[in-house]
Amino acid sequence: MPVRRVLTLSLMLAVAGGCSPADAPPPADTAPVATPAGVGSILRLDPAFDALVPGDTAVEKVAGGFQFTEGPLWRPVENRLWFSDVVGNVLRAVAPTGEVEVLLENAGGDSTAPAGSYIGPNGLLGEPAGTVLMAQHFNRQIVRIDADRRTTTVVDRFEGKRLNSPNDLVFGPDGALYFTDPPYGLVGQDDDPAKELDFNGVFRFADAQLTALVRDLGRPNGIAFSPDGRTMYVSNTEATRKVIMAYDVTADGGVANGRVFVDGTADTSPGMPDGLKVDTQGNVYATMPGGVWVVAPDGRHLGTITAPEVAANVGWGDDGHTLYITAETGVYRVRLTAAGY
């Protein structure tokens, strides 16, 4: 029966029974519905979301035709976004108008892995001097890219053993380099005979010293810090544990009090915890099941921004109010009220 006829019949019965429509039982709660927004959709779950994501926000496609996009990094001096193609093994740049340039071929290393392997570059991080740090999956290291696009190794071993395949990286509140090291660059992952570490960790690199901070996550992936530098967030990309963890940052640069910040394990929508960033108010923008979740500092899921492909990472760009989304074969963006940190 059409909904309108059901409601009309309910009102007639209520009046016939001697009660007014106001006395009738309230309708059953319905799940929030994602509304179309450009090429994607927006799901609004909390009123606080509206102050960050305007009602007319649209998801725009910037460029496409890649194999698996990741690692978005805005380069103000170029007015372009650098991004990685992890499967294509290419580092590229795209202008806001959509023009794409190849910056480095074989950017993750000269791989002999089967087609479709995650052997390319991944996380990118700009340095004050204008150089860029890049995580290389196949070469299992973090390198520095200079102005001539030459690369030099920054870190590749922990206690004499080769890293797994550095994935994402960020500077901590003390200026130290923090990064995650899952095994995605290894064809056999945890069972690959070339794997030398017996854990997949989160590391801190400072003064030429590498320290393992977290060893108990199966697939540590995205990493970010709160604006006040007191909290470190790390996403875990496991189907049985789709969580973002939060850690207190200690005075010596370590972490303590690991706890679940957001849990998407029960959500069967396409997508996994992967890349994440924060805004100036401390809200977290994280790829999760169903799209990019916007999460308040207290852990409330405020809403979701969904591109037409599964999102892998996000990064701020343009004037700081644009969130770029790398999603499978394409690069997308949304213009927000929120400002990126």
SERO-4910 file (N, C-alpha, C, O; in steps of 0.05 Angstrom, whole numbers):
BEGIN
 pado doro    nc1    nc2    nc3   cac1   cac2   cac3    cc1    cc2    cc3    oc1    oc2    oc3
  Met    A     17    -24      0      0      0      0     17     25      0     37     26     15
  Pro    A     11     45    -17     28     70    -17     29     83     10      9     81     26
  Val    A     51     95     17     55    108     43     34    128     49     23    130     71
  Arg    A     26    144     29      7    166     33    -20    155     42    -33    166     59
  Arg    A    -29    132     29    -54    120     37    -53    108     65    -72    109     80
  Val    A    -30     97     73    -27     86    100    -30    108    120    -44    105    140
  Leu    A    -17    131    116    -18    154    134    -46    164    136    -56    171    158
  Thr    A    -60    167    113    -88    177    113   -106    158    129   -122    168    145
  Leu    A   -103    132    125   -119    113    139   -114    114    169   -132    112    185
  Ser    A    -89    118    177    -82    120    205    -95    144    218   -105    142    241
  Leu    A    -96    167    204   -108    191    215   -138    187    218   -150    195    238
  Met    A   -151    174    198   -180    169    200   -186    151    224   -206    156    238
  Leu    A   -171    131    228   -176    113    250   -172    127    277   -186    122    296
  Ala    A   -151    145    278   -146    159    303   -169    177    310   -178    178    333
  Val    A   -180    192    289   -203    209    294   -227    193    302   -242    201    321
  Ala    A   -232    171    288   -256    154    294   -254    143    322   -275    139    335
  Gly    A   -231    139    332   -227    128    359   -229    149    380   -225    142    404
  Gly    A   -234    174    373   -237    195    393   -211    208    401   -211    223    421
  Cys    A   -189    204    387   -164    217    394   -156    234    370   -163    228    347
  Ser    A   -141    255    375   -131    273    354   -106    261    342    -93    243    353
  Pro    A    -98    271    318    -73    262    306    -49    265    324    -30    249    323
  Ala    A    -49    286    340    -27    290    359    -25    268    379     -3    264    390
  Asp    A    -47    255    385    -46    233    404    -38    206    392    -33    187    406
  Ala    A    -37    205    366    -30    180    352     -1    173    357     15    191    362
  Pro    A      5    147    357     33    138    362     51    151    340     43    153    317
  Pro    A     76    159    348     94    170    329    103    149    309    103    126    315
  Pro    A    109    158    284    118    138    264    145    125    273    160    137    288
  Ala    A    149    101    263    174     87    270    198    102    260    196    115    238
  Asp    A    220    101    274    245    114    265    254    102    239    252     78    235
  Thr    A    265    118    222    276    109    197    305    116    196    314    136    207
  Ala    A    321    100    182    350    105    180    354    130    163    339    134    144
  Pro    A    375    145    169    382    169    153    388    160    124    399    138    120
  Val    A    381    177    105    385    170     77    406    189     65    405    213     69
  Ala    A    425    178     51    445    194     37    433    207     13    419    194     -3
  Thr    A    436    233     11    425    248    -11    445    253    -33    469    256    -27
  Pro    A    437    253    -58    455    258    -80    470    284    -77    459    304    -69
  Ala    A    496    284    -84    513    308    -82    534    306   -104    555    294   -101
  Gly    A    529    319   -127    547    317   -149    549    289   -159    528    277   -166
  Val    A    573    278   -161    576    251   -171    575    231   -148    577    207   -152
  Gly    A    571    240   -124    570    223   -100    546    228    -84    524    234    -94
  Ser    A    548    225    -57    525    229    -40    536    238    -12    559    235     -6
  Ile    A    518    250      3    524    260     30    503    248     50    479    250     45
  Leu    A    513    237     72    496    226     93    500    243    117    522    245    128
  Arg    A    478    256    127    480    274    150    468    260    174    444    253    174
  Leu    A    484    256    195    475    241    218    473    258    243    459    251    262
  Asp    A    486    281    244    487    298    268    485    327    259    498    334    239
  Pro    A    470    344    273    469    372    266    496    386    264    499    405    248
  Ala    A    516    377    279    542    389    278    556    386    251    574    401    244
  Phe    A    547    366    235    558    361    209    553    385    190    570    391    173
  Asp    A    530    399    193    522    420    175    541    444    177    545    459    157
  Ala    A    554    448    200    573    470    203    599    464    188    615    482    184
  Leu    A    604    439    181    629    431    168    625    426    138    642    432    122
  Val    A    602    415    132    595    407    104    570    421     96    548    412    104
  Pro    A    571    443     81    547    458     74    527    441     59    533    421     48
  Gly    A    502    451     60    481    436     47    483    433     17    472    414      6
  Asp    A    497    452      4    500    450    -25    527    437    -33    535    439    -56
  Thr    A    540    423    -14    565    410    -21    561    389    -43    543    373    -42
  Ala    A    580    389    -62    579    369    -84    605    355    -85    626    367    -82
  Val    A    604    329    -91    628    313    -96    635    316   -126    619    310   -143
  Glu    A    659    326   -132    667    331   -159    690    311   -167    707    305   -151
  Lys    A    689    302   -192    711    285   -202    732    304   -214    725    320   -231
  Val    A    757    300   -206    779    316   -216    793    302   -239    798    315   -260
  Ala    A    798    277   -236    812    261   -257    808    232   -252    800    224   -230
  Gly    A    812    215   -273    808    187   -270    824    171   -290    841    181   -304
  Gly    A    820    144   -290    834    127   -308    859    114   -296    876    105   -311
  Phe    A    862    115   -269    885    104   -256    879     76   -246    858     65   -251
  Gln    A    899     64   -232    894     36   -222    887     35   -193    868     21   -186
  Phe    A    901     49   -176    893     50   -147    905     75   -135    929     75   -128
  Thr    A    889     96   -132    900    122   -123    903    123    -92    886    112    -78
  Glu    A    923    137    -84    929    139    -55    946    165    -50    954    179    -69
  Gly    A    952    169    -24    972    189    -16    969    217    -26    989    229    -34
  Pro    A    945    230    -25    942    257    -35    958    277    -19    957    278      6
  Leu    A    973    294    -33    989    315    -20    988    340    -37    996    341    -60
  Trp    A    976    362    -25    974    387    -39   1001    401    -39   1015    403    -18
  Arg    A   1010    412    -62   1035    426    -65   1029    455    -72   1025    462    -95
  Pro    A   1028    473    -52   1021    501    -56   1038    515    -77   1028    531    -92
  Val    A   1064    509    -77   1082    523    -95   1075    516   -124   1081    532   -142
  Glu    A   1063    493   -129   1055    485   -156   1025    489   -161   1016    488   -184
  Asn    A   1010    493   -140    981    493   -142    970    468   -154    952    468   -172
  Arg    A    981    445   -145    973    419   -155    973    399   -132    985    403   -111
  Leu    A    959    377   -137    958    355   -118    976    332   -129    972    323   -151
  Trp    A    995    324   -112   1010    300   -119    994    276   -108    981    278    -87
  Phe    A    996    253   -122    983    229   -111    996    205   -123   1009    206   -144
  Ser    A    993    183   -109   1006    157   -116    986    139   -130    962    140   -125
  Asp    A    997    123   -148    982    100   -159    996     75   -149   1017     68   -160
  Val    A    985     63   -129   1000     41   -115   1002     16   -133   1023      3   -133
  Val    A    982     11   -149    983    -12   -167    998     -5   -193   1013    -21   -203
  Gly    A    993     19   -203   1006     27   -227   1036     34   -224   1050     36   -243
  Asn    A   1044     38   -198   1072     43   -192   1082     70   -204   1103     72   -215
  Val    A   1064     90   -201   1070    116   -213   1063    138   -193   1043    136   -178
  Leu    A   1079    159   -192   1073    183   -177   1064    204   -197   1078    209   -217
  Arg    A   1041    217   -192   1030    236   -210   1023    262   -196   1023    263   -171
  Ala    A   1017    283   -212   1007    308   -202    983    315   -218    982    310   -243
  Val    A    962    327   -206    939    336   -220    932    364   -212    933    371   -188
  Ala    A    926    381   -232    918    409   -227    888    409   -220    873    391   -227
  Pro    A    879    430   -206    850    432   -200    832    431   -225    809    422   -223
  Thr    A    843    438   -248    828    437   -273    829    409   -286    816    405   -306
  Gly    A    844    390   -274    844    363   -284    867    354   -300    869    330   -306
  Glu    A    886    372   -307    909    363   -322    928    346   -305    934    353   -282
  Val    A    937    324   -316    953    305   -301    981    303   -313    985    303   -337
  Glu    A   1001    301   -295   1029    298   -304   1041    274   -289   1037    271   -264
  Val    A   1056    257   -303   1071    236   -290   1097    248   -279   1112    261   -293
  Leu    A   1101    245   -253   1125    255   -240   1148    234   -238   1171    240   -243
  Leu    A   1140    210   -231   1160    188   -228   1148    162   -237   1126    154   -228
  Glu    A   1161    148   -255   1154    120   -262   1168    102   -242   1189    109   -231
  Asn    A   1157     77   -239   1169     58   -220   1175     71   -193   1196     68   -181
  Ala    A   1155     87   -184   1159    104   -160   1161     88   -134   1169     99   -114
  Gly    A   1152     63   -135   1154     46   -111   1178     27   -112   1184     13    -93
  Gly    A   1192     27   -135   1215      9   -139   1211     -6   -165   1189     -8   -176
  Asp    A   1233    -17   -176   1232    -33   -200   1221    -61   -194   1237    -79   -188
  Ser    A   1195    -64   -194   1183    -88   -184   1182   -111   -204   1180   -106   -228
  Thr    A   1184   -135   -194   1181   -159   -210   1156   -174   -201   1152   -197   -209
  Ala    A   1139   -161   -185   1115   -174   -174   1094   -177   -196   1095   -163   -216
  Pro    A   1075   -195   -192   1054   -199   -212   1037   -174   -215   1035   -158   -197
  Ala    A   1025   -172   -238   1007   -149   -244    985   -148   -223    974   -168   -214
  Gly    A    978   -123   -215    957   -120   -195    968   -119   -166    952   -115   -148
  Ser    A    993   -122   -163   1005   -122   -135   1007    -93   -126   1010    -74   -142
  Tyr    A   1007    -89    -99   1009    -63    -87   1038    -55    -83   1048    -54    -60
  Ile    A   1052    -50   -105   1081    -47   -103   1091    -19   -107   1115    -14   -106
  Gly    A   1073      0   -112   1081     27   -119   1086     45    -95   1090     36    -73
  Pro    A   1085     71   -100   1088     90    -79   1062     92    -63   1041     83    -73
  Asn    A   1063    104    -39   1038    107    -24   1038    135    -11   1036    155    -24
  Gly    A   1041    136     16   1039    161     30   1060    181     21   1083    174     16
  Leu    A   1052    207     21   1069    229     14   1067    250     36   1046    254     48
  Leu    A   1090    263     41   1091    283     62   1110    305     55   1133    300     49
  Gly    A   1100    330     54   1117    353     47   1134    361     70   1126    361     93
  Glu    A   1159    369     64   1177    379     84   1180    410     81   1176    421     59
  Pro    A   1188    423    102   1191    452    101   1209    462     80   1205    484     69
  Ala    A   1230    447     73   1249    455     53   1239    452     24   1252    461      5
  Gly    A   1215    441     21   1203    438     -5   1207    410    -16   1194    403    -36
  Thr    A   1223    393     -3   1225    365    -11   1201    350     -2   1185    359     14
  Val    A   1198    325    -12   1175    309     -6   1185    281      4   1202    269     -9
  Leu    A   1174    271     25   1179    244     34   1158    226     22   1134    232     21
  Met    A   1166    203     12   1148    184     -1   1153    156      9   1176    146     11
  Ala    A   1131    142     15   1133    114     24   1133     96     -1   1116     99    -19
  Gln    A   1153     79     -3   1155     60    -25   1149     32    -16   1161     21      2
  His    A   1129     20    -29   1121     -7    -22   1142    -28    -30   1152    -43    -13
  Phe    A   1148    -29    -56   1166    -51    -65   1194    -48    -53   1206    -68    -45
  Asn    A   1204    -24    -52   1231    -19    -41   1231    -20    -10   1252    -21      2
  Arg    A   1207    -20      2   1204    -24     31   1220     -2     47   1234     -9     65
  Gln    A   1216     22     39   1230     44     52   1216     71     48   1196     73     33
  Ile    A   1225     91     62   1216    118     58   1239    134     45   1262    132     54
  Val    A   1233    148     24   1253    163     10   1246    193      9   1224    201     15
  Arg    A   1266    209      4   1263    238      0   1265    244    -29   1284    236    -43
  Ile    A   1246    260    -40   1246    269    -68   1255    298    -68   1243    315    -55
  Asp    A   1277    303    -82   1287    331    -83   1275    346   -106   1258    336   -120
  Ala    A   1284    371   -111   1273    388   -131   1276    377   -159   1261    383   -177
  Asp    A   1296    360   -163   1301    348   -189   1288    320   -191   1293    305   -211
  Arg    A   1272    313   -171   1257    288   -170   1276    264   -167   1269    242   -176
  Arg    A   1299    269   -155   1317    246   -148   1309    237   -121   1300    253   -104
  Thr    A   1313    211   -115   1305    200    -89   1329    190    -74   1348    179    -86
  Thr    A   1328    194    -48   1349    184    -30   1335    170     -6   1314    180      3
  Thr    A   1346    149      4   1334    134     26   1336    150     52   1357    161     59
  Val    A   1313    150     66   1312    163     93   1313    142    115   1329    144    134
  Val    A   1297    121    112   1297     99    132   1286     74    118   1267     75    103
  Asp    A   1299     51    124   1291     26    111   1293      2    129   1286    -20    121
  Arg    A   1304      6    154   1308    -17    171   1302    -11    200   1305     12    209
  Phe    A   1293    -31    214   1289    -29    243   1305    -52    256   1300    -75    251
  Glu    A   1323    -44    273   1340    -63    287   1354    -82    268   1355   -106    273
  Gly    A   1362    -72    245   1377    -87    225   1359   -103    206   1369   -115    187
  Lys    A   1333   -103    210   1315   -118    193   1300    -99    175   1293    -76    182
  Arg    A   1295   -108    150   1281    -91    131   1252    -86    140   1239   -104    151
  Leu    A   1242    -62    134   1215    -56    140   1197    -72    122   1206    -84    102
  Asn    A   1171    -73    128   1152    -88    112   1146    -74     86   1154    -82     64
  Ser    A   1131    -52     88   1126    -34     65   1112     -9     76   1088     -8     79
  Pro    A   1128     12     83   1117     36     95   1093     46     79   1094     46     54
  Asn    A   1073     55     93   1047     61     80   1039     90     82   1035    103     61
  Asp    A   1036    101    106   1028    128    109   1047    141    130   1058    128    146
  Leu    A   1049    168    128   1069    182    145   1060    210    151   1045    222    136
  Val    A   1069    220    175   1061    246    184   1082    256    204   1096    241    216
  Phe    A   1084    283    206   1102    294    226   1086    296    252   1063    304    253
  Gly    A   1099    289    274   1087    291    300   1090    319    312   1102    336    299
  Pro    A   1078    324    335   1079    351    347   1107    360    353   1112    384    355
  Asp    A   1126    341    356   1154    349    362   1171    350    337   1196    353    338
  Gly    A   1159    346    313   1173    347    288   1184    320    279   1195    318    258
  Ala    A   1182    300    296   1191    273    289   1173    261    267   1150    269    264
  Leu    A   1184    242    252   1169    228    231   1156    203    243   1169    187    255
  Tyr    A   1130    201    239   1115    177    248   1104    164    223   1095    177    204
  Phe    A   1105    137    222   1094    123    198   1084     95    206   1092     84    226
  Thr    A   1067     85    188   1056     58    191   1070     39    172   1080     48    152
  Asp    A   1070     13    179   1086     -6    164   1071    -33    161   1080    -52    173
  Pro    A   1049    -34    146   1036    -59    141   1051    -75    119   1071    -65    109
  Pro    A   1042    -99    112   1057   -115     93   1047   -115     65   1052   -134     50
  Tyr    A   1031    -95     57   1018    -95     31   1037    -97      7   1029   -107    -14
  Gly    A   1061    -86     10   1080    -87    -12   1092   -114    -17   1105   -119    -37
  Leu    A   1088   -133      2   1098   -160     -1   1076   -177    -13   1053   -177     -4
  Val    A   1082   -191    -35   1062   -207    -49   1048   -226    -30   1023   -229    -32
  Gly    A   1063   -239    -13   1051   -258      6   1043   -246     32   1034   -260     50
  Gln    A   1046   -220     35   1040   -205     59   1053   -218     84   1077   -222     84
  Asp    A   1037   -225    104   1050   -236    129   1064   -262    124   1082   -269    139
  Asp    A   1056   -277    103   1068   -303     98   1090   -302     77   1101   -322     69
  Asp    A   1097   -278     68   1118   -275     48   1145   -282     60   1151   -273     82
  Pro    A   1160   -299     47   1186   -307     58   1206   -284     60   1226   -286     75
  Ala    A   1201   -261     46   1219   -238     48   1212   -221     72   1228   -202     78
  Lys    A   1191   -226     86   1183   -210    109   1203   -216    132   1207   -239    140
  Glu    A   1215   -194    142   1236   -198    163   1226   -191    191   1235   -202    211
  Leu    A   1207   -172    193   1196   -165    219   1173   -183    226   1158   -192    209
  Asp    A   1170   -190    252   1149   -208    260   1124   -193    270   1107   -204    284
  Phe    A   1122   -167    262   1098   -151    269   1095   -130    248   1113   -124    232
  Asn    A   1071   -118    248   1065    -96    230   1061    -71    248   1042    -71    264
  Gly    A   1079    -52    246   1080    -32    268   1074     -3    260   1070      3    236
  Val    A   1074     13    280   1074     42    278   1101     52    290   1108     44    312
  Phe    A   1115     68    275   1142     76    283   1145    106    286   1130    122    275
  Arg    A   1165    114    301   1174    142    304   1203    143    296   1220    127    306
  Phe    A   1210    162    279   1237    165    269   1247    194    276   1236    213    267
  Ala    A   1268    195    292   1279    221    301   1308    218    308   1315    198    321
  Asp    A   1325    237    300   1353    236    307   1366    210    298   1383    198    312
  Ala    A   1358    201    274   1368    176    262   1362    151    278   1373    130    273
  Gln    A   1343    153    297   1335    130    312   1306    123    306   1288    140    305
  Leu    A   1301     97    301   1275     87    295   1264     71    319   1277     53    328
  Thr    A   1240     79    328   1228     66    351   1201     55    344   1185     69    331
  Ala    A   1196     30    351   1169     18    347   1151     26    369   1156     20    393
  Leu    A   1129     39    363   1110     49    383   1086     31    387   1077     27    409
  Val    A   1077     19    365   1053      1    366   1060    -24    351   1070    -23    328
  Arg    A   1054    -47    363   1060    -73    351   1036    -92    349   1039   -114    339
  Asp    A   1013    -83    359    991   -102    362    968    -97    342    946   -107    347
  Leu    A    973    -82    321    952    -78    301    959    -96    277    982    -97    268
  Gly    A    938   -110    267    943   -128    244    950   -114    219    968   -123    204
  Arg    A    937    -91    213    942    -76    189    942    -45    194    923    -32    186
  Pro    A    962    -35    209    963     -6    213    965      8    187    980      0    169
  Asn    A    950     30    183    949     43    157    950     73    159    972     84    160
  Gly    A    928     87    158    928    116    160    937    126    187    934    112    207
  Ile    A    949    150    188    959    161    213    957    191    212    962    204    192
  Ala    A    949    203    235    946    232    237    947    239    267    944    222    285
  Phe    A    951    265    272    951    276    299    929    297    302    922    311    283
  Ser    A    919    299    327    900    320    333    915    347    332    939    348    335
  Pro    A    900    369    327    914    395    325    930    403    349    950    417    347
  Asp    A    922    394    373    937    401    397    961    382    402    976    386    421
  Gly    A    964    362    384    987    344    386    985    324    409   1004    309    414
  Arg    A    963    322    422    960    304    445    951    276    438    953    258    454
  Thr    A    939    273    414    927    248    407    938    239    379    938    255    361
  Met    A    945    214    377    953    202    352    931    183    343    922    166    359
  Tyr    A    922    185    318    902    167    307    915    148    287    931    156    271
  Val    A    907    123    288    917    103    269    894     85    261    880     74    277
  Ser    A    890     82    235    869     65    225    880     36    221    904     32    216
  Asn    A    862     17    225    869    -11    222    852    -24    201    828    -25    203
  Thr    A    865    -34    180    850    -44    156    848    -74    157    861    -88    142
  Glu    A    830    -83    174    824   -112    176    794   -116    176    780   -102    190
  Ala    A    785   -135    160    756   -140    158    744   -148    185    721   -142    190
  Thr    A    760   -160    202    749   -168    228    753   -147    250    745   -151    273
  Arg    A    767   -125    243    772   -104    262    775    -77    248    797    -67    245
  Lys    A    753    -67    238    753    -42    223    752    -18    242    730     -6    246
  Val    A    774    -12    253    774      9    274    795     31    268    814     27    253
  Ile    A    790     53    281    810     74    283    817     76    313    800     79    330
  Met    A    843     73    318    853     74    346    862    103    353    870    118    336
  Ala    A    859    109    378    870    135    389    890    128    410    886    110    426
  Tyr    A    912    144    411    933    140    431    940    168    443    941    188    429
  Asp    A    945    168    468    956    192    481    986    195    474   1000    175    474
  Val    A    994    219    467   1022    224    460   1037    232    486   1028    251    499
  Thr    A   1058    218    492   1073    224    517   1094    245    512   1100    252    489
  Ala    A   1106    255    534   1125    277    533   1150    270    516   1162    287    505
  Asp    A   1157    244    515   1181    236    501   1175    228    472   1193    217    458
  Gly    A   1151    233    462   1144    226    435   1132    199    432   1125    191    409
  Gly    A   1130    184    453   1117    158    452   1087    159    453   1076    181    453
  Val    A   1074    137    455   1045    136    458   1037    117    480   1051     99    487
  Ala    A   1013    122    490   1002    106    512    972    106    510    960    122    496
  Asn    A    959     88    526    930     88    529    916     84    502    898     99    495
  Gly    A    924     63    487    911     57    462    882     49    466    876     32    484
  Arg    A    864     60    450    836     55    454    822     58    427    832     72    409
  Val    A    798     45    424    783     47    399    770     75    398    755     82    416
  Phe    A    775     90    377    763    116    373    737    113    357    717    125    364
  Val    A    738     98    336    715     92    319    716     63    310    737     52    304
  Asp    A    693     50    310    691     22    303    671     19    280    647     24    284
  Gly    A    680     10    257    662      5    235    660    -25    227    652    -31    205
  Thr    A    668    -42    246    669    -71    240    642    -82    231    641    -99    214
  Ala    A    621    -72    243    594    -83    237    583    -72    211    563    -83    201
  Asp    A    596    -52    199    586    -40    175    596    -56    151    620    -58    147
  Thr    A    578    -67    135    585    -84    112    587    -68     86    590    -80     65
  Ser    A    584    -41     87    587    -25     63    614    -28     51    633    -34     66
  Pro    A    617    -23     25    644    -24     13    663     -4     26    655     18     32
  Gly    A    688    -12     29    708      6     41    718     -4     67    706    -21     81
  Met    A    742      6     75    755     -1     99    768     23    112    772     43     99
  Pro    A    775     21    138    792     42    150    818     44    135    832     24    131
  Asp    A    825     68    126    850     72    110    861     99    117    870    103    140
  Gly    A    862    117     98    874    143    103    856    161    120    832    158    120
  Leu    A    868    180    134    853    199    150    868    225    153    893    226    153
  Lys    A    853    247    158    863    273    163    846    287    184    824    277    191
  Val    A    855    310    195    839    324    215    835    353    205    850    363    188
  Asp    A    815    367    216    812    395    211    821    411    235    830    400    255
  Thr    A    819    438    233    829    455    254    814    452    280    824    460    301
  Gln    A    790    442    279    774    438    303    778    410    315    766    404    336
  Gly    A    794    394    303    799    367    313    781    345    303    783    322    311
  Asn    A    763    352    284    746    331    272    763    314    254    782    324    241
  Val    A    757    288    252    772    269    237    757    262    211    733    257    212
  Tyr    A    771    262    189    759    255    163    774    229    154    797    230    147
  Ala    A    759    207    155    772    181    152    757    163    132    732    162    133
  Thr    A    772    150    115    759    130     97    751    106    114    767     95    129
  Met    A    726     99    111    714     77    127    694     63    109    690     71     86
  Pro    A    680     42    119    659     30    103    638     51     95    627     65    112
  Gly    A    632     52     69    612     70     60    621     97     50    606    112     38
  Gly    A    647    104     55    657    130     46    675    143     66    688    129     82
  Val    A    676    169     66    693    185     84    676    193    108    658    210    106
  Trp    A    681    181    131    667    188    155    679    214    167    703    217    168
  Val    A    661    232    175    669    255    190    662    250    219    639    246    226
  Val    A    683    250    237    680    242    264    689    264    283    711    275    280
  Ala    A    672    271    302    679    292    321    701    282    340    706    258    342
  Pro    A    715    301    353    737    292    372    728    273    394    744    258    404
  Asp    A    702    274    400    692    255    421    683    229    410    672    212    424
  Gly    A    687    224    383    681    198    371    654    196    358    647    175    347
  Arg    A    638    218    358    612    217    345    614    217    315    629    234    304
  His    A    601    199    302    600    198    273    580    219    263    556    215    266
  Leu    A    590    241    252    573    263    245    560    260    218    537    269    213
  Gly    A    573    247    200    563    244    173    583    230    155    606    226    163
  Thr    A    575    224    130    592    210    112    591    223     84    570    229     74
  Ile    A    614    226     72    617    236     45    625    213     27    645    199     33
  Thr    A    609    207      7    614    183     -9    619    191    -38    603    205    -51
  Ala    A    642    182    -48    648    185    -77    637    160    -92    628    141    -79
  Pro    A    637    161   -118    626    138   -133    644    113   -133    636     93   -144
  Glu    A    667    115   -121    686     93   -119    694     91    -89    691    110    -74
  Val    A    705     68    -82    713     64    -54    737     82    -48    758     81    -62
  Ala    A    734     98    -27    755    117    -20    778    103     -5    774     85     11
  Ala    A    803    112    -12    827    101      1    841    121     19    853    113     39
  Asn    A    839    147     12    853    167     28    841    194     23    825    198      4
  Val    A    848    214     40    839    241     37    862    260     42    882    253     55
  Gly    A    860    284     32    880    305     37    869    332     32    853    336     14
  Trp    A    878    352     48    868    379     44    883    393     21    906    386     16
  Gly    A    870    411      7    882    425    -15    869    451    -21    852    461     -6
  Asp    A    878    463    -43    868    489    -52    872    510    -30    895    514    -22
  Asp    A    851    523    -21    854    544     -1    852    532     28    850    547     47
  Gly    A    853    506     30    851    493     56    823    484     64    819    471     84
  His    A    803    492     47    776    484     52    766    463     33    742    456     32
  Thr    A    784    452     17    777    431     -2    789    405      7    813    403     12
  Leu    A    772    384      9    781    358     16    783    341     -9    763    336    -22
  Tyr    A    807    332    -16    811    315    -39    809    286    -30    817    279     -8
  Ile    A    797    269    -47    792    241    -40    805    224    -63    797    227    -86
  Thr    A    823    207    -55    833    187    -74    817    162    -71    815    150    -49
  Ala    A    804    153    -93    785    131    -91    789    113   -116    780    120   -138
  Glu    A    801     90   -111    805     70   -132    817     83   -157    841     90   -157
  Thr    A    802     86   -179    814     96   -204    813    126   -208    822    136   -228
  Gly    A    801    140   -188    797    169   -192    806    186   -169    811    176   -147
  Val    A    807    212   -174    812    233   -154    787    251   -153    778    260   -174
  Tyr    A    777    256   -129    753    272   -126    758    294   -105    779    294    -92
  Arg    A    739    313   -103    742    334    -83    714    344    -74    694    341    -89
  Val    A    714    354    -50    691    368    -39    700    394    -26    721    395    -13
  Arg    A    685    415    -30    692    441    -18    675    444      7    650    443      7
  Leu    A    689    449     30    676    449     56    679    476     70    694    493     61
  Thr    A    663    479     91    667    502    109    691    497    128    706    515    134
  Ala    A    694    472    135    717    464    153    743    471    140    745    471    115
  Ala    A    763    476    156    790    482    146    809    460    154    808    451    177
  Gly    A    826    451    136    844    429    141    867    438    159    876    461    158
  Tyr    A    875    420    176    898    425    194    923    415    181    945    417    193
***
